[in-house]
Amino acid sequence: MKEDYMIYGDVVVFDTTHRTNKYNLICVPFVGINNHWKNVMFGCAFVTNEKTESFEWLFEVFKKSMEGQSPMTLFTYPDQAIGNAKRKVFPTTMHRLCIWHLYQSGVNEFEKLKANKFFHDAFQKCLTGCRNGDEFEKCWSSMVSIYGLQDNSWFKRLYDLRHKWSTAYNNDIFSAGILSSQRSESTNTTIGFNAKETANLNDLCIIFKNIVERWRSNERNDELQCSREKPTSCLPLTGFLKHASEVYTKTIFKDFEKEFLKSISTSIRFLSEEHDVKLYYVTVADEITSYQVNFNAVDFLVSCSCKRFEECGLLCCHCLRIMHVHSIPQIPECYIKRRWTKFAKQDLWDKSVSGRFEKGKNSATWRQKMVKKYYNLVLKDQENEEARAIIEDGLNAMTSALEALETTWQTRKATDETEISSSSYDMLDPSHSKGRKQRTDHLQKSKKKKTSDASDSNQ
Ligand SMILES: [Zn+2]
């Protein structure tokens, strides 16, 4: 879990809504998102109450367990005590509210609006559909006036907290795309602590262990699939798409492909150029909002006012269009976020082998690291004939060197065995050994022999 946190701990979902158990304890899993956009478990705790000091203690313990590393973004249920604890323990972390909870609460708040599809859509638009403050304010005012929510305290409070949940605000901080993603629901619902009211701590531990095992098994299957098959596309896999299919996992590739397809239908307008930076306005067909893209033709650096890269870690359709116009052959390295790639765990394995784990002390750990390293090496260059030849030649050279080493060991072993058999020690065969007494007798014999040798030499 610590290893997973070192890779995917930039975003943490802290869910305090599981309470079903014998002691009415609150079960709080710390969950993240892996490179296949699936849940990964960082830890789990039980707290007896929802006071600020309880959450402070819990966050402190969690932070200490994770070598002091704080997440960039923490998603939680809307709760004052959690907010207070977060401010104290994770002061630099962006606090976000889980949209799924807000949506459920908002819709459940008004019985008469529960079945109103238009209200659902308007609320969803405010939650995830706005890209800037102006757009949000318009959508919110319209929803509040149409559905008569002006005097509703719940919605007033929600409006005050808008910077913590709407995609219109603070979208320049990485949140793994949870804010704007339909997948936020799955992050909250698949944790599945479906314990009975009579469940004790032991039962909950078993449930927790089973969940972790299931998630890890899914991860292994996803990794295997990504290593065996390349993603497919309705477009020819060339240029950016080819590069994306080589580096991203299948799920992330599909996200990238969606933006790539959108980029085809964009219209662009060149605005100005200052030094080497060109400024464009990019608009997606059928959309009113235009986004401002800055492109540096020297170092291929690009930035967009929609902030999708900052928020999700994937280039937006606006940037992709401008890069396409400038014939950039593949995705620049700085825009490939490692945590979304097939090689997300490789850095950690490298670090582990070179530093944290002492070589030779733990063969199982060393073996796992090396298997992973070789696996990633083969995976990375499997499509290139020259690279394949280098890998195969390297393997043949290593095999020969290891065979020579093995021969040396065998010779050394045989020499040692000859020396032992010709020595004066009377070694007992374990199958004929009669235990302590015989061994004592043998030691006494040796002692007598040594004594007689000593007396011989004294004579
Ligand atoms: Zn953009």
Residues whose N, C-alpha, C, O or C-beta is under 5 A from the ligand:
A	BS01	ZN	Y291 C304 C306 K307 C316 H318 C319
